[in-house]
Amino acid sequence: TATFVVTGKDVPFSTADVTVSSYSNKYDGAAHGIGVTVADGIAGAVVKYATTANGDFAATEPTLTDVGSMTVWCEIDAPGYITQTNSATITITKRTVTLTSGSASKAYDGTPLTKHTVTAGGDGFVSDEGATYSYTGTQTEVGSSVNNFSYTLKSNTKAGNYTITTVPGTLTVTKRPVMVTVTGHTATHTYDGTEKTLDAFDLATKDELYDVDKNTY
């Protein structure tokens, strides 16, 4: 609701003459102010601003960039009109960001499995803002584990402008398929009434990680 202050002029602005609007949105890295529009037919209109109702009004418009809220007062003056004073609010809310580390899988090869990638989902970071990442997730033996990581915000990125959630991916090592060649043994004996023995077969593989003697890998 507008407040009208009589200053020696005798015509108030009509509702259609002046529009004052608030701003509310998520943080985007830009400065935002209230909206003040004066109808084109009103010549010589001057708008001044203050951050309190009884403050010093000036031509410079107060703005808000980071998350928060601020009430801005405006004074609209034009020749032949009563000065109108009004207020509106600037509200900037946090962006939500979900940081998810990558998942990966492979067959066992004796070396650590890692995945050094992070995807920023949700609202994401504002352009040129973001984070750097450090990874501790690793999986060498058969099985699964989480791909743990940590993050550090860049120097131009303020934590207060974001709600950040981390989600680790999964690292999975599966059993290694191995081809083993089995070669059977043969022998010929002349009957002599005694029991004969024979090793049944030989095992061989080209896979250096597979121990055919222990039959493990």
Disulfide bonds with the S-S distance in Angstrom:
none
